[in-house]
Amino acid sequence: MNRKLDMTEGVIWKLLVRFFLPILFGSLFQQLYNTADAVIVGNFVGKEALAAVGGTTGTFINLLVGFFTGLASGATVIIAQYYGAKEHEALQRALHTGIALGIAGGAVFMAIGLICAPTVLSAMGTPSDIIGYAVTYMRIYFVGIIPGLLYNVGAGILRALGDSRRPLIVLILCCLCNIVLDILFVVVFQMGVAGAGWATTLSQLLSCVCVLYFLSHMPEEHCRLRLPQIRLDRLTLLKIVQIGLPAGLQSTMYNICNVILQATVNDFGTDTIAAWTVYSKIDSIFWMTISAFGVAITTFVGQNFGARKFDRIKRGVKVCFGLSVIATVCISLFSVLCGGAIIRLFNDDPGVLAVGEVIIKTVPPLFITYNAIEIFSGAVRGCGDAVRPMLMTLCGVCILRIIWIFAVVPLSPNIRTLILSYPITWTVTSLAFFLYYLHGGWLRRRMTINGMS
């Protein structure tokens, strides 16, 4: 059975939904990695451990992993373009270079994580009752960072080839493994935060093995991974970096803002940290959904750009944006109506519940202000234009949010004032992306660079 999806032919909305749904469900199961950690640790170890496993460590982990995922997205884009253009030899070079990049990047990040964990957590103002748990969890997580990054690269390659189903299968399997190991290590063996860390690390190792197996057994020769051929091809790596580095820097800038924001949250005390950690599980539903639409439109545009179907690109972007709006409205309603009950699943401390209610009533109703950023940036990145989306994000989201944190929050130092920085910066940046996309120069410029007419 051919599991790959050719997005250059067929009904656009059906193709996007068929490709999007496995990515979304896969993201939901991936989120269960940390959610299972948080639920079990929060109930069997305590709120200090919950705060450590979630917000404090997650912010720094996302900073490094987000940079690499953005960098590796360059491989996803050029593989989708080569697949649409049927350039098989170039596809092979990109595939093996992408896997080699995962190994090299994982080795560097593992060293950074193991060595710098205490310093980074202290610099973020992590409270003394949390930092011990946080250092333990972070170091165990970074022991398994290479398999985690290899899974991300491998899954991205499969999706670039139109296969979003098998990454879902891998994530379901590994999520179940993670939950079982969480219960075994934390509840039965009473290993505390360390048990949650090892459960996640071993589950990521399993996901890596599975996705590499799938790539090594692709039926088509030009799509198959061969372990002896894994190496960094200089010219291919340059193309990956040209597209992926701006995306990686964009992710880094997002996460630097989140580090600053997390440090401000830390100043408000353990109850606020725990509430922010739990809210992030609710918030992740939106981010997983909108990111899945972003991956879908990037792959769609990449394949159709390679096939030189430019009118189809524009139709696909309109359809994807409409679908994302419908999904966002549903998620906002769910978050507002059910958020309080979800927080109680993690921790029923009155202080945590009070802060959580403030957050839920402030951010989810305004999720819709973000959609244009994800869809339009994904579209132009699929054509290979990554620098301008990065610059717009830098100015509209990152710089403006940092100004808000340092200039406005001190005037009214509370969690509501802090998190209003999200919808305000989303609105400004979405408007910029909307105007940039409508201008159309991004597509004409990429056509000229690639010698297309």
N, C-alpha and C positions, 0 to 999 in steps of 0.2 A: 504493500500500500504506500502511495506517495503522500508523505505527511507535509511536504513543502507546499506553500501557497504562492502561486504566481499572481501578483497584485496588479499586473499590467493589463489584465483582461477580466471582464465580468462586471456585475453590479457592484458599485462602489460601497454602498452602505452595508451590504451583506458581507463583502470581503473584510471591511473594517471591523464589523461586529464579530465575525468569525475569528479574526486574528486577535482582537482586543480581549475577548472573554477569557481565553486561557492565560493571557498575561495578567489580567486582573485577579483571577482566582489563584494564580501562582503567587502574586504579590500578597494576597491575603494569607496564604499558607506561610509565606516567608515571614510575614509579620508575626505569625504565631510562634516563631522562634523566641523572640524577645517577650512576647505576651505571656507565653507559658512560663518563662523565667520569672516575669514580674508577678503573676498570679501566685505561683507556688512560693516564691521568696517572700512576697508581701504577707502571705498568710502563715507561713511556717518559720520565718526568720524575724520579720519585723519591718516597720516602715523605714528605718534607716537603711536596711539592706535593699528595700524596694527603690528608694531614692538613688542609691548607688548603682544598681543594675540598670536603671532607666536613664533619667535625664543627665546625670553628671558624666557617666562614662559614654553614653550614647552620643553626646554632642561631639566629643573628640574623635570617637570611632568614625562617625559620619563625616567628619572633616577629611580624614585620610582616605577612607573608602570612597567617599563621594568624588574626590579628586580623581582617583584612579578610574572609577566607573565612567566619569566624563571623558577622561583621556582615551579609554578603551572604546568609547562610542565612535571614535574615528574609524576603528576597524569595522564596526557594524555598518556605518554609512558606506564606506567604499566597497564592502562585500555585497551590500544590497545593490549598489550601482553596477558592480561587475556581474552580478547575477542577472540583473535586468538587461545588461548589454551582452550577456553570454560570452564574457571574456574569461575563459576557464583558467588559463595559466596565471593570470593576475589574481584571480580568486584564490587559487591555491597558495600563492605567496602571502596574501593578506591573512588567510586562515592561520597558517603556521606562525606568522609574525605576531598575530594577536595572542596566541597561546604563549609564545615566548615572552611577550610583554607582561603577561599575567604572572609568570614565574619570577621574572626580574623585579617587577614592582612589589610583589608579595614579600620577597626577601628584604627589600629596603624598608618596607612598612613594618615588618616584624621587628627589625632592629630598633626602629624609631619607637614603636609602641612599648617594647620591653624596657628600653632604657629611660624613656622620657615620661612614663606614666605618672610617677609621684610629682615631678616638677610641674607638669601641665595641670594636674588636678589641684595642686596648691595654688598655682597662678589663677585658676578659675574661682578661687575663694571657696572651695569645697569645705563644708563644715567638718569639724574634727570627729563628730560621731558617725560620719559617712566615709571619710577618706580611706580608712583601712579596707573596708569592703570594696570600694571603687578600684583601688590599686590591684587588689587580688583578681577581681573580675576582668579588668582591662588586660592584665598581663596574660591571663589564660586565653582570652579572646585572640590576642595577637600571636600566640603560639600557632593558631590555626588559620592565620590570615592568608597564606598562600593558597590552600584549597578553596577558601572563600572567594578570593579574586579569580581563580581559575574557573570556578562555577559561573561567576558573573560574565567573564569573557566568553566561555563556551555557550552559555544560554543566549548571549547577545548574537553570537554567530548563527546559532540555529534560527533565531528570530529573523535575522537578516535574510536568511534563505527561505523565509516564509513559514517556518515550523515553530509555532508557539505552544504546541500541545505537549511535546516531550519535556520541556522545562517545567511545565505544570506537573507532570507525573513525578518528576524528580523531587519537586518541592513538597508534594503531598507525602511521599515516602519519607523524606527527611524530617518533615514537621512531626509526623507520628513518632519517628525515632527520637526526636528531641524531647517530646512530651514524656515518653516512656523513661528516657534517661534522666530527665528532670525529677520525676517522681522517685526513681531509684536512688539517685545521688543525694538529693536534698531531703526527701522525706524518710527514705529507708536508711540510707547510710549517714544521714545528718551531716553532710559536707558543707552546708550553708551556701554562701555565694560562690565558693569554688566549685561546688557541684553543678550549679547552674551554668557556670562558665565552661566546664568540661562537657556538659551536655550539648551546648551550642557548638563547641569546637568539633566534637566527634560527628555531629550531624552535618556540619559543613564539609567535613572530609568525605562523608558518604555522597553528598550532592556532587562534589568534584569528580569522584570516581564514576558516577553514573553518567554525567554529561560528557566526559571524555570518552566513555565507552560508546555513547551514541554517535559522537563525531567520528570515532574510529571505524564505525560500521555503517556509514552512509552508503546507500546503494550506488550512487553516482561517483565515479572516480574523481571528478573535479571538485566534489564537495567533501571528500574524505580526509580525515586527519591521519597522518602517518607520524608516529612518535619520533623516528630517526630524523625526520625533516624539520623538526621544530627548531627554528633559529630566527634571529632578527635580520630580515632583509632590509638593507639600508634605505633604498628608495621607497619601499613600501612603508617602512616605519616613519619616514619623513611625511608621507601623505597622511598616515594615521595621526601623527602629531599635529599637522597643520589643521586638521578638522577637530581632533579630540582635545588638544591642549586648551583652546578657548572654552570648550565645554567643561573641562576639568577645572579651569580657573574660575568659571562661573559657579560651579558647585562649591569650590573652596570659599569663594566670597560669600555665598549663602551661609555656609557653615561657620565662617568666621563671625558673621553677624549673629548666628545662633550661639556661638561661644560667648560673645559679649552679652547677649541676652540671657544666657544661662547663668553667667556670673552675676548679673543683676537679680535674677530670680533667687540665686543662692543667698543674696543679702536679705531676702524676705523671710528666711528661716526654713526649717525642715518641713513644716506643713505645706508651704507653698511649693517646695521642691517636689514633694510626693504628689501633690495635686497636679502639677505640671507634667510629671512623669506619666501619671495615669491618663491625663487628657491627651497626651501624645499618642496613646493607643487609639483613641477615638479619632483624633486628627489624622492619623495615618490612613484611615479609610478613604478620606478625600485624596490624600497625596498618592496613594496606590492607584486610585481610579484615574486621576488626571494624568499621572505618569504613564499609565498603560495606554491612554489615548495618545500621549506624546510619542511613545515607542511605536505605536501603530502608524501614526502619520509620518514619522521619520522613515520607517521601512517602506510605506506606500510611496512616499515621494522619492526615496532613493531608487527603488526599482523602476518607477516610471520615468525618472530623470535619466537613468541609464538607457531606458528604451526610447527616450526622446518623445515621450507623450506628455507635452507640457500643458495642454488644455485639461487633460485628465488630472494633472496635479492640482490645478485650481479647483476643479469640481470636488476632488477628494478633501481638500482643506475645508471647504464650506460644509460638507457633510460631517466631517469629524468634529468641527466646532459646534455644530448643532447638537450632535449626540452628546458631547461633553457638557453642554449647558443643561440638558435634560437630566443627566446623571448627577450633576452638581446640586441642582435644586432638590433632588430626592435625598442626597446625603445630608444637606443642610437641615432639612426637616427631621430626618432620623436623629441627627446629632443633638438638636435642640430638645426633641421630645424624649429621647432615651438616654441622654448623656448622664444624668444623675444616677439612674439605675446601674449603668455600666461602672461608674466610679465606685459604687458600693461593692461591686464584685471584687475589687482590688483591695480596698481598705475602707473601713467604716468609721474612722476617726472623725469627730465632728469638725475639727479644724481643717482637715483635708477636704471634706465634703463642701464646706463653705467656700473655700477658694476655688474648688472645681466648678461650682455653680456659676461663679462670676466669669470664669474663662469660657464656659459653654455658651453663656448668653451673649458674649462679646464677639467671638471670632467666627464660628460656623455660619451664622446668618449672612456673612459677607464673603464666603468662599468664592462666590461667582465672580468677584473682582479679579481673580487670578487666571481664569481660563485662557484669555488671549495670549498670555505669556507662554504657556506650555504649548499650545497648539501652533501658534505662528512661529515660535522659535524652533519647534520640532520640524516644521515644514521647510524653513529656509536652511536648517542644518542638514536636512536630507539631500539638499542640492549642493552641499559642501560649503555653505556660507555660515561660518561659526563665529567670526570675530565680532561682527556688529551685534548679534544677539548678546554676546558677552558684555560688550560695552554698554548696551542699553540696560542690562541687568545690573551692572556695576553702579551706574548712575541712579537708576530709578528705584532699585530695591536696596542695594547694600549701603551706598553712601547716605541716602536719605534716611534709612532705618538707623544707622549709627548716629546721625545728627539728632534724630528723635530721642534715642536712648540717652544721649549726653546733654541735650538741651531742654527737652520737654519733661522727661520722667523725673528729674530732680525737683521740678516745680510741683509735681503731684506724685510722690513716690508710692505707687501702689500697683498691683498686678494689672488692673484694668487699663491704666494709662500706658503701661509697658506694652501690652499685647495689641493695643490699637495701632501700633507701628506696622502690623501685618496688613490689614486691609487698606491703610492709607498708601503704603508703598506699592502694594499690588495694583491699586487703581491707577496710579501715575504711570507705572511701567506697562500695564496692559494698554493704556492709551497710546503710548509710544510704539508698541509692537503693532497695534492696529493700523496706525498711520504708515509705518514702515512697510507692512505687508501690502497695503492697498497701493502704495506708490509703484510697486512692481519692479523696481530697479534691481532687486536682489536676484530675480530669475534671469533677467537679461544679462546681468554681469556674469553669472555662473555659466550661462550658455556660451558667452564669448570666451571665457577662460578655458572651457572644455572643447572649444572649436566646434560648437553646435550652431545650427541655424534653424 
